[in-house]
């Protein structure tokens, strides 16, 4: 069986027309210098022993790729694997380290000598026998051999080192910053350079492959004998593996591997393990699976700090072991302890990286941000530091050859030398059509090729060989740019799909959020500057933080009406055309809206009817008649919450961009300020602890502020929170409004682009079936896609009981401490929602600049310093100036 190496994780110069890039230089949108082709490596694993192999390390040596990780393919509990293979996936050789209840693998590193260096924690004295590199052996009670005895087991390995802060990675996993913070991930995994990740059980190193009985090392070649194809070998190899329950109880069998020892002794390992303490063990394993040596880690006898091993790294001086106490050095030949390198606080629990020339560096954080810092191996002190620019921040770090080190960030791979010259972009993921959210392993090969472990947001990763593409090939394709302020992952996927299927035009992405700095708005300011200077991207993904009305008023966007009407594939489909019509300006379509939410205020039908009489006075009177405190009619909501909601649903009543005028000094707005003033400035801690789930059922609150996007959300409101018929209305106002359309995605084309047809060929993709049918968590505009979601929402849910019978199931909500069984949505309710969606004709108003003006000035009224009328006058003046400046 040939399987693609996969892993589950919690990832311009030449060509095109010249234009100004966001960095200010006049360059083409895509540079061939950054474009690589990615060829997946198909691992020739015929017996399937390494199915779902999770890669942790990567190294290239003498024409072969070396890797370490774990696999579920051999045993249900998982198996650590040390592998090496040819770059095309052939000539696979691997050894399986079957973890046990007595030992867990904490960290791994592949040395430039081709050996694997492993840090483990052992719990059972019976499994400890130490032998040194010369073959001498001492058993559990031996006086020889240092042992690392600490009270804290693998959970102690999940402590934050002083150098780094945990960061969230693809799929919600918390990954270690290069400084050495423990990571939460799918299993006990070591990242690049020895990064340790926490298993679901909460203990670093306690993951698949660190379960079962005592450890066994088996070595196999592709096509040879393995437990997967030989029952006898399988029985022998799995002997001693226990169930998860047995592991929890600490049960296990006798050790089958020979453990090897150094000579310095400070703590007796046998007595430590017998006392329930943990012994940390270091091993060197040859590529063919032979255990070269195994030694206990050396721990100072009177240490006041809990000891744990964070990572290991091979160097020319020996094996560097990073612990909670600092850095230690062991002999790579026999595992004997050489010396303590450093106990400096800044170098505790770090991840060291050993460069090709032997220089040791780590990532530090300080007043100057993230830096690559040199470690002086003689003095144990930090040396020169080199700042890491923001675009490469929080990268995975890998030693290189052409460059002293590589940094793999969210959007590109960069090269860096320790000469103060900064970083250089090597591979641009988007320009290379790589659907990548992270590169978690990297090794430089010959001829400029790179072997990489690449991950996408779905949690799937592959080993790929990256080869540089001839810049002339890139230069022959026209390039259009797509600009955004934070990019939707689904849009990014569409860019990759477009680029892979279009031979004449490609898209380059410019995410302006990368330019944010201290204020967090620099990127948006730069986008506005680019628009004003005529160098805006060809396609723009819009967002609520952008002054969209201002852009339209200034003529930034192309009218897409002719494109939509002239596109036979689109004009022949059925859509919620009212959504398109709602966002037209003077009959022109300036943006395509493929999906949306409905911003609404939900109340009981018996209270607000159909919402047509839902005024501010009515809301106040209803609250009084129901005995609901004025500040609680919307449940737990602050004054600012209500103000923003009111503007989203009523903002169009007070501002008109087409006429360049506003009326915030009107009686209607003054009354709105008075209504909002009765809500609390903030929610106190006691209120935050309340169970609010039954508020709408028991009458403690009347109205729910919702952003509705699915049929199931309607069911939750109707049968869960309210428990009765509901109406979805607008925000109460003196001129009652309605629920409003809030785009989930909004895409426009720059009117100044000289590639408008190419731009439309990309934008139209979002209205076609492939994209529309992929929408699940909000409303699609395609009727056929909406039908699919409705049918799915009506389908009964089933489970299979202990007798193998199919039994109907139900979703349960806990409301006020009681379980409420929710029905599937009915045909008639689906019809009601269709009618509701087709009847929408208001758009949610978003303009952060206007909203911020209102929040700033209204504070004086809310705090009793000015009257509502006076505040309204100031708001009117400031907003009118803003409109005049941006029309």
N, C-alpha and C positions, 0 to 999 in steps of 0.2 A: 504494500500500500504506500503510495506517495502522498505525503501530507504537507501542506504549507506550514512552516514553523509559525505557530500562533501563540499569543499570550493574552490572558484576560487581566486588565488592570482596573483598578478603580476606575490618544493623539493624533537711473537704470540706464543709461548707457547706450545700448545698441538696439536697433529695430524699432519700428513704429514711428509715428510723427513726433517731432520735438515738442515738448511742453514743459512747463515748470512743475517739478515734483513738490510734494509737501515739505521736503527738506530745504527748499529754496533754490536748488540747483536746476539748471536747464538740462534735463536729460530725458531720454525716452522712458516710457512707463515700465518697460521690462528690459532687463539686461541679460544677455546670454551668459554673462559671467556667473549668474546665480542659478542657472537652469540645469537641472540634472534629471536623468531618467531613472526611474525606480523599478528594479526587477525583483519581484518576490523570490525568496529562496525556498524551493520545494525540498524539504528534508526527506531523503530516501529511507524512510522508516517503515520497512515492509511489514514488520510484525506489530506495528502500532504501539509499541511500548512507551513512546514519548508523545502520545496524543495529548493535546492541550498543554504543550510544554511552555512553561512560564519563564521567560528569559530574565536573568538578573545581572549578568556580567557579559562582556563581549571583548575579545582580544584576537588580533590577527598575528600569526607567526608562521613563517616559512610556508606560505601558500595555503594555510588552513585557518579556519575560524574556530576559536575556542569559546565556549559559553558555559555558564552555570545557571541552574535554575531548578524548578521542580515540575513534576508532571503527575497527573492523575491516571495516566494510561496504564501504569503497572499495578497499582493497588488503590483501593477506594480511599485510603487515608492519605494518599499522596506519597510521592517519592522524589527526593532530591536527586538531581542528575547532573553529571559533569560530562559535557559532550564536546566533540570536535569533528569537523567535517570539511570537505572541500567547498569552495564558494558556490558551486552549483548544487549543493545539497547531497552530493554522492559521498561514498566512502565514509559513512557515518560510523563513529566509534563513540561509545558512551559507557559510563559507569553509573550504577544506581546506588545511592546512599539511602537505604531504607531506614528512616528515622524511627525512634522508639520512645516508649514512655519514660525511658531513663535518660534520654539525650535529645536535645533540640538544637537544630542548626540556627545560629544567630546571624552570621555574616559570612560572605565568601568574597574572594578576590583572586583573579587569575594573574599570576606573575609573568613577567616577560621571559622567565625561564620555561614557561609552558606548564608549570605545576599549579595546582589549585590550593589555595590557603583558606582554611575554614575555621571559624570560631563557633564553638558549641557550648552548651551548658548541660551538665550531668547532674542527676538527682540521686543515683543509686550507687552506693559504694561497691556493690558486687560487680558492677560493669566497669570499674576503674582498674586498669592495669597499665602501667606506664613503661614504655621502653624507649631508649634514646636511639639516635641514629646509628649507633654501633651495634644495635641489636640487643643490648642488655635490657632485662625486664625486671620491674618490681611490681608486686601485686598490691592489692587494696590496702594492706596495712603497712606497706613499706615506709621506711624513714626517708627514702630517697624521693627526689622529685618535688618541686614546689607545687602547691595546689592552691587554687583560688576558691576559698570557702567564704561565702557570704550568705546572709540570711535570706536575702531577697532573690527569688527565682526569676524566671523570664519576665515577669511583670516589672521587675526592677529595671529591665532594659528599655522600658518605655518612658524614660525621663527626658525632659527637654534639656539639651545641652545649652550652654550659655551663648553659643555663637549664632544660633539660627532660630527662626520662627516658623512654625508649621504653616504650610501653604496649601490651598485647595487645588487639586488637579483635576484631569479629565474624569466626568462621571461622578463628581462629588467626593473622591478619595482625598484624604489629607496627606500631602507628600512632604518629605523633609526638605527644608531649604538646605543648600549645600553646606551650611554651617554645622549640621549634625543633629538636628532635632529628630526624635523618633517619629516614625510615620505610621499612619493607619492605612492599610491596604487590604487586598484580598487574601493575603497569607503572609507567612514569614518570608519576606523578600528582601534581598539586598539590592539596592539600586547601584547606579554607576559609582565606581570607586569605593564601594563598600557601604552605601547607604542602607540602613536597616529599617524595615517597615514592620508595623505592628499587625499581628494577625487578628481575625475577628474575635478571638478569645480575649484579646486585650494584652497579650504578651508578645514582646518583640521576639521574632524567631519562632513563634508558636503557630505554625501554619501547616499546610499540606507538606508532607515529607518529614515533619517533625512529630509524627504520631506513631503509635504502635509499640512494638517491642524494641529490643536492642538493635543497634545499628549493624547493618551488613553492607559490605562493599562488593559489588559484582561488576565485572567488565565485559562488554559485548562489542562485537563489530557488526556492521550492517550485513544481514543475511546469515549471521552465525547463531550459536545457541543463545537463548535468552529465556527468562522465565515466561515470556509471553508465548513462546512456541515449544517449550519443553516442560511438561508437567513435573518431572523430577526436579529440574532446576528451580521451578517455581515453588515447589514445596520446600526445598532447602532454603531458598532465598527469603521466603516469607515466614520461616520458622521463628516464632517468638513475637510476631506482630500481634498486638492485643487490640481489643475493641476500644472505642473511645471511652466506654465506661471503665474498662480495666485501666486505661491510661490515667483516668481521673483518680482512680484509687491508688495509683503509683505502682501497679503490678508490672512485671516484665520477666524476661527469661535471661539466661546467662548470656554474656557477651560473646559474639562470634568474631569480632575484629580484634586484632592485636594492637594495643595502644602503647605508645612509645614515650620515653621520658627524658627530661633534662635533669640537671643535678641540684639546683638550688631549691631548698625546701624552707618554707616559712609556716605553712599550715598543712596539717595532715589531711589529705583528701578523704581518706576512709572515714575518719571520725567526723569530718565535716558533713559528708553525705549521710552518715548514720544519724546525725543530729538533725536531719531534715534540711540542712543547708545545701546550697548549690555550689558546684565546682565548675569553674569555667575552663574549657579545654580548647587548645589550639592544635590544628592538624595540617600536615602537608601531604597532599595526595597527588600521585603522578597521573599523567594523562591516560595511562592504561588502567587506572583504578587502584594501583598499589598504594598502601598507606606507608609513606616514607618515614614519618614520625608523628607522634601525638604527645603533647605535653600539657600539664595544667598551667593556667595563667598564674603569674606571680602577683600576689596581693600583699601590700604592706600589712604587717601583723596587727598594728594598732590603728588602722585607718578608722576615722570617725565618719567617713562618707560611704554610703552603700556603693558597692562595686558592681559595675556591669561593663560588658564589652560592647562598644558601639560599632566599630568597623575595623577591618584589617587591610593593609596595603603592602605589597611587595616592593622593596627598594634594593638598590645595590648594596646598601649597608646591612640589610636584613629585613625581617618582617616587622613593620610598624603596626602596633596594636593601639587603637584609640579606645580609651576607657573613660569612665566617669571621674577618674583621678588624674588623667592626663595622657601622655604618650609614652609607650614603652617600646623597646627594641629587642627582638629575639633573633637568634641565628636562623637563617633560612635553610641551613644545611642540616642541623640536628634539633632545632627548636629550643636550644638552651637560651636562657635569659642573658642578655648582654648588659643592658643598662636602662635606666629611666631617662627618656629624652627630655621631658618637660612635665611639670605640675602646674604650669601657668594656667590661671583660670580661663583665659581666652582660648586655650588649646585643650580644654576638657571636652570630651564627647564630640569632637569635631570629625569631619571626614577628610582624611589626607588624600591628596592626589599626587602620584609620583610621575614626573614628566620624563620624557625620553632621555634627557641628559642627567637624570638623577635628582634634579631639583624637586623639592617637596613643597607643595602649596596647599592652601585650603581657602575656603570662602569665609570672610569675616564681615561683620556689619558694625557700623558706627555712625558718627555724625556725618560722614561723607557718603553714606549709603553702602551699597554692596561692593566688596572689593576682593580681588584675588590677592592673597597675602602669602609671601614666601616664609617658610619655616626653616630657621637655621638649625640643622641637625646636630651641630656641635654644641651650641649654647642652649638649645631648646627655647629660643626666643623667636618672636616674629620679626621678619625683616621688611623688605620693601613691599608696599601695597600698590595695586594697580586698580583704579576704579572701573567698575562694570557699568557701561551705559544702560539706561533704563530699558531699551529695546531688547537687551540680552539679559536683563535681570531675572533672578530666580531660575536660572538655567541649570540643566544637568551639565556637569563638567567632565571632560574626557581628555586624557593625554593624547598628543598627536605627534606627527613626524614633520610634515610640511610646516605646521604651526606648532608652537610649544604646547598649546592646549586648544581644544574646541569647546564652545559653549552652545548647547542646543536649547534654544528658547521656544516660545510659543509659536513663532512665525518663521524662524530661520535658524540655520546653523552658522555660527561665527567662528572665525579663527583669531587667535590672540598670541602675541609674543610678549615676553616680559621685558619690554624695552620702552614702555610709556607711550607707544604710538597708538594705543587704543585697539579697537576690534575691527575686523573686516568681515563683511557678509560673504559667506561661502555658498550656501544653498538657501534659496527662497522656496518655502514649501508651496506657496500658491503658484508662483511662476513655474514651478516644476510639476504642477498638477498633482501634488501629494496631499491626500486627505489626511492630514496629520494634526494632532493636537499636542503631541509630545514625542520627543526622541529620547528613549530611556537607555539606550545602549549605542555606542559608536566606536568603531575601530578603523583606523586608516589602513588601506591596502596599497598596493603598488599602482602606478599610473594614475594617481589622483582619485581612485575609487574609494568609496566609503562603505563599510558594512554597518547597517543601522537597525536597531529595534525601534519600529515606529508604531505609535498607538493613535487610534482615533477616538472620538467621543463615545462610541458605542461600547467601548471596553475591549475591542479586538485589536491586537497588534501583530505585526509580521516582521520577520527579518528580511530586509531588502538590501540589495547592492545598488548603490547610487553611483551613476556614471555621468560625467560632465557631457552636456550636449554642445555640439559645435555652435558657437554664437551666430554663425552665418545662417543656420537653420532657423534660429529665433528671429533673426533680422528680417526674414522673408514673410513673417506673419504680421498683419496689422494688429495694433494693440489698442484696446479701450480700457479706461480705468474705472473702477467701481469704488466710490467713496462711502464711508460709513463712520458713525461714531459708536463704536462697539458693534461688532458684526454678528448677526444671527448665524448660528451654525448651519441651519438649513440653507441659507443664502450661499454660504461658503461652499456647501456641497454642490449646489447648482452651478457655481463658478467652475468647480473642477469638472463636472459633467460636460459643461459647455466647451471648455478648453480641450477635453479629450475627444470630442466629436466634431469640432470645427477646425478645419485645416487652414483656413484663411485668416481667421480673427481669433484673438485670445483676450482674456480679461485679466487685468492686474488689479489687485485689491490694495486700497489705501485706507487703513483703519486709523482715523484721526485720534482715537483714544490713546494711541501710543505716544502722543505729544503732550499728554496731561502731565503736569508737574505738581507743585505745592498747592496751588489753588484748586486743582482738579477740573479746570475749565479751559486750560490752554489749548487743548485739541479742538474744542468747539470754536474758540476764537480764531484759530488757524484756518479752520474750514471757512468761516465767514470771510476771512481775509482773502483766501484763495478765490472764493466766489466773487468778491468785489474786484479782484485784480484780473478776472477772466481766466483763471487757471484752475477752475473747479474740475472735479472728475467728470467723466462722460455720463456715468450713471450714479445716482445718489440713493442710498437706502436711508429714508427719513426716520426721525425719531421724535419723541415728544419734547426733548430738550432743544430741538432746533426751532428757530423762528420761521416756521413754514409759511405762515401768512405773509411775512415780510418777503420771503423768497419769491412767492407768487406775485406779489405786488411789484417787485423789481424785474419781473420777466425772466427769472432764472430758468424756469422749466419749460420744456417743449410740450405743446398740446398733443396728447396721444390719441385724441378722438379719431383722427383719420387713420391711424395705424390700426386701432381696434376694429373700426368699421370695415377697413379694407382687408383684414385678415380673415379669410374664409373659414379657417379652422376654428377661430374664436367666435366670429359672428354667427356661426351655425350652432353654437352651444347655448344651453340655457343657464343663465346666471341670475343671481339676486341683483338685477339691474338697478334697483333702488339704492344699493350701496354705491354703485358708480355715480349715479345721478346726484346723490347727497354731497359728494365731494367735488362736483363740478363747480367751476367759477366762471360766471358769465358764459355758461354753456360749454366750457372747455375742460378737458380732463388732463390735469397736470401730474397725476400720479396714479399708478395701478395699485389697487388694494386687493390682494389675493385672499386675505383672511382677516378676521376681526373679532372683537369682543363687544358685548353690549354693556355699557355703563348705565346702571339703573338703581333706583331706590325701590325696594320690595316691601310691600305691606300686605296685611290681610285684606282680601276683597271686601269683607264686611266693614272694614274701617275706612278704606280710601276709594272704594268703587273701582272705576277704571282709570282713576288718576286725573281725570279732566278738571276736577275742582280742587286739586291738591295745592292750595295756596299756603303761604306762611301763616296767615291767620287761622286757617283750617287746622294746620298741624299743631299750633299752640292750643287751640280749643279742644282738639281731640286728646292731647296729652293731659289737659286739665280734667276732662271728663272721665278719663281712664285712670286718673290718679298717678300718672307717670311723671316723675321729676323732669322738668324741661331739659336739663342737661343729659338725661338718659334716654330721650326718645329715640336716639340712634344707637342705643347700646353704649358700649364703651368707645367714646369718640372725643377727641380733643377739639378745641376751637379751630386749630389749624387744619385738622382732618376735614372738618365740615366746610371750611372755607374753600379748600382745594376741590372738594366734591362739588360744591355749589358752582364754582367757576367752570369745571369740566362740563356740567350739564346746563348751566345758564349763561356762560360767558358770552355766547353769541348775542345775547340780549343787550349787552352793554358795549360791544365793540364791533365796528364794521370796517374791515380793511378795504373793501372795494370803494367805499366812500371816504376813506381816511378820516374817520371820526369815531368818537366814543361818547358815552353818556354815563359816566360813573358818578356824576353829581345829581342823578335823577332820584326822585322819591323812591323808586323801586329798589335801587341799590342801597340807599340809606336804610330802608326797611330790612334789607338782607343783612346788613351789618348789625342791626339791632337784634335780629333773630339769632345770629351767630354768637353774639356776646353772651348768651345764656349758657353756653357750653364751657366746660372747664379748660383752663389754660393748658393743663396737662393731666394725665391720668395718674392718680396716686398709686403707691405700691399696693395698698390693701385692695383697691379695686382690681388691680391686675391679677390678683390671686383668685378672684371670683370665677366660678363656673358659669359662663354666660350662655352656654348652649341652649338652655331652656328659657331664656329671657323673652323670646317672641311668643312662646307657648303660654307662659304664665303671666304675661302682661307687664313685665318689668321694662320692656322696650317695645317700640312700635314699628320702626323702620330699619331695614337692613341695607347698607350701602354695598352693592355687589358689582362685580365685573363678570358677567355671565358668558360662558364660552362653550358649554356642552349640555346635552340633554340630561346627563347624570347630575349636573349641578342644579338643574331645575328640580329634579326629583328630591335632591337633598334639602332644598329650600321648602318645597311644597309638603313633603311627607315627613321630613326630619325637623328642621328648625321651627317651622310655623305650624305644621300639622293640620293645615286647612287650606282652602282656596287662597291663592295669592294673586296680586296684581303687580306688574312691573311698570313703574311709572318713572317720571323725571324727578328732579329735585323740586321740592315745594317752592313756589315763587309767586309773586303777585300776578305774573302772566304764566300760568301753569305750562310747563314744558313736557317733554316726553323723554323716554330712554334714548340714549345716544350711541352712535357707532364709534367705537374706538379702534383704529387700525392696529392689528397685531403686526402687520408688515405693510409698508408703503414705499413704493419704488418710483423714482422720477428720472427723467432723462434731461440732461443739460441742454438748453436751447442753443448754446454756443458750440456744442460738439460738432465736429466735422464727420462723425461716424454714426449718424442717427439711425440709419437702417441696421447697422450692426448692433447698436444698443437695443433696438426693438427686438432683434432676433434673440437677445438674451432675456429681456423683460417679459416677453410673451410666454416664456417657459412656465411662469408662475400661475398662468391662467389655464394651462393645459392639464390633462388628466393625471399625468404622472405626479405632478406636484400637488394638485388639488386632492387627489386620493390619499396622499400621505399625511394630510392634516388631521390631527386627532384631538388636540387640546384647546381648540378654538373653532369658530365658525368658518368654513370655506365659503367662497362665493359661488362655487359651482353647485347647481341643483343636484346633479348626479352624485357628487361627493357628499353632499348633505344627506341624500337618501341613504347612502351606505352607513353613515353615522347613526341615522335614525333606526335603521334596521338592526344594527348592532345593539343599540340601546334598548330595543324592544325584546331582543332574544333572551329567553330564560337562561339562568346560570345553573350549571350542574356540577356535581362532584361525584366521585365513585366511592361507595361505602365499602365496608370490610368484606361484604359478600360479592363485590364486583358489580353491584347494581348502580345504575345511573340515577342519582337523586337530585331533585331541583333544590337549589340553594338560594339564599337571599343575602343582600348586603345589610349589615347591622350598623346602626349609628347609636352611640351613647348620648342621650339627651338628658341632661340634668341628673345623671346617675342611673337612668333607666335605658335599657336596650330597645331600640325601635327598629322593626323590620321594614325595610324599604321595598316597595314593589318595583317591577320594571315599568318603564313609561308606557302608557297606553297609546293606541292609534289616535284617539280623539285629542290627547294631550300633544302628540306630535303635530297634529293638524293645527292646534292652537299656537304652537311655537312657530310653525311655518308662517302662519298669518301674521304673527307678531314680528318676525324677522323681515317679512316682505313689506310691512307697514312702517318700518323705521325710516325716518327722513331727517334726523338731526345728527350732527356730528359732534363728538366730544371736543371741547375746546381745550387746546393745550398751547400755552405760551408762557414759559417759565419766567421770562422777563416781566411780563405783565403781572403774573401771579406774585412774584417776589415784591414788586412795587406795592401791591395791595397788602401783603402780609406785613411789610415794613411800616407802612403808614397807618394801617388799621390798629396796630398795637397801641398807639396813643389813645384811641377811643376805648379799646378793651381795658386799658389800665386806668381809665377815668381822667386822662389828661386833656382830652379834647372831646368835642361833641361829634356825633356821627356825621352831621352835616359838614362840619369843618374838615374832618378827615376825608370825606368824600370829595370835597373840593380840591384838596391836595392831590389825591389819587387821580382825579380828572385831569389836572394840569400835567402831572408827570407822564401819564399814559399817552396823552395827546402829543406831547413832545416826542415820546418814543415812536409813535405812529408816524409823525412828520419826518423823523430822521430815517425811518426804515421803509418808507413807501416809495 
